[in-house]
Amino acid sequence: MRPSDAPTSTESPPTTPVESEDKALPHQQATATLTSDLSGTIDAGDYAWPFDVTPEFGGGRHPTPVDYFTGALSACLSASIGIQAEMRDVSFNTVEVNSTSAPEGGSVESIEIDITLKGVSDTDTSTIDRIVTAGERTCHIAELLRDDVDVSIDWTA
């Protein structure tokens, strides 16, 4: 999808998973194209999704780059924590990661992360703490933040 094909303000970005068997994966490469209305499209492999600027600059129809960044951080952490749990033979139903950046507008100065592990197999809290800590350490997106942004992580199981 090219910027001219991006959903209009009445359309929503796709929310259902797409089968990727015949789709080209991006392999850590993406291109963002912004049009004169300050909205655009991110293309990564055969995938594309819209983005927009914040409402004070005339946007607000699609997620902003910061929204996608916090989503990428949440996805990376959930995957890393899931891998760490699997490596330790700890079963779970879901790992939910909610990342909130602050302040609400402007440059990100801090990120608060709440992690919920649901359906965790019978295990002690120190094991879960090690899983979450190792998951944060092995998340490549979290690694980008370590020296520059205050990140606070809390978890429940």
Secondary structure, 3 states (H helix, E strand, C coil): CCHHHCCCCCCCCCCCCCCCCCCCCCCCCCEEEECCCCEEEEEECCEEEEEECCHHHCCCCCCCHHHHHHHHHHHHHHHHHHHHHHHCCCCCCEEEEEEEEECCCCCCCEEEEEEEEECCCCCCHHHHHHHHHHHHHHCHHHHHHCCCCEEEEEEEC
